[in-house]
């Protein structure tokens, strides 16, 4: 195989750089999604604890809805 001409070499380098950038963006998106998922889990856990504490305190158990 002969030497690559400068244009082909430059095109290969640009393609490699673009691929590296795409991989970095994809990795960043995966990390962001993981962080979001963790935040949702924390939010749901807090909400569940709040509901449990309200039930234990008896909130809403003796509400008179008669008119």
C-alpha positions as CSV (number, residue, x, y, z in Angstrom):
1,X,0.0,0.0,0.0
2,X,1.4,3.3,-1.0
3,X,1.6,6.5,1.0
4,X,-1.6,8.4,1.5
5,X,-2.0,11.7,-0.2
6,X,-2.3,14.8,2.0
7,X,-6.0,15.3,1.3
8,X,-6.9,11.7,2.3
9,X,-4.8,12.0,5.4
10,X,-6.5,15.3,6.4
11,X,-9.9,13.8,5.7
12,X,-9.1,10.8,7.9
13,X,-7.9,13.1,10.7
14,X,-11.1,15.2,10.5
15,X,-13.2,12.1,10.5
16,X,-11.4,10.7,13.6
17,X,-11.8,14.0,15.4
18,X,-15.5,14.1,14.6
19,X,-15.9,10.6,15.8
20,X,-14.0,11.4,19.1
21,X,-16.3,14.5,19.6
22,X,-19.4,12.4,19.0
23,X,-18.3,9.8,21.5
24,X,-17.6,12.6,24.1
25,X,-21.1,14.1,23.5
26,X,-22.7,10.6,23.8
27,X,-20.8,10.0,27.1
28,X,-21.9,13.3,28.4
29,X,-25.5,12.6,27.5
30,X,-25.3,9.2,29.3
31,X,-23.9,10.8,32.4
32,X,-26.7,13.5,32.3
33,X,-29.4,10.8,32.0
34,X,-27.9,8.9,34.9
35,X,-27.8,12.1,37.0
36,X,-31.4,12.8,36.1
37,X,-32.5,9.3,37.0
38,X,-30.8,9.6,40.3
39,X,-32.6,12.9,41.0
40,X,-35.9,11.3,40.1
41,X,-35.3,8.4,42.5
42,X,-34.4,10.9,45.3
43,X,-37.5,12.9,44.6
44,X,-39.8,9.8,44.7
45,X,-38.1,8.6,47.8
46,X,-38.6,11.9,49.6
47,X,-42.2,12.0,48.5
48,X,-42.8,8.5,49.8
49,X,-41.3,9.4,53.1
50,X,-43.4,12.6,53.3
51,X,-46.6,10.6,52.6
52,X,-45.6,8.0,55.2
53,X,-45.0,10.6,57.9
54,X,-48.3,12.3,57.1
55,X,-50.2,9.0,57.4
56,X,-48.4,8.2,60.7
57,X,-49.4,11.6,62.0
58,X,-53.0,10.9,61.2
59,X,-53.4,13.8,58.7
60,X,-56.5,13.4,56.6
61,X,-57.9,10.5,58.6
62,X,-60.7,12.4,60.3
63,X,-61.8,14.8,57.7
64,X,-65.5,15.7,57.9
65,X,-66.8,16.0,54.3
66,X,-70.5,16.1,55.3
67,X,-72.5,19.1,54.1
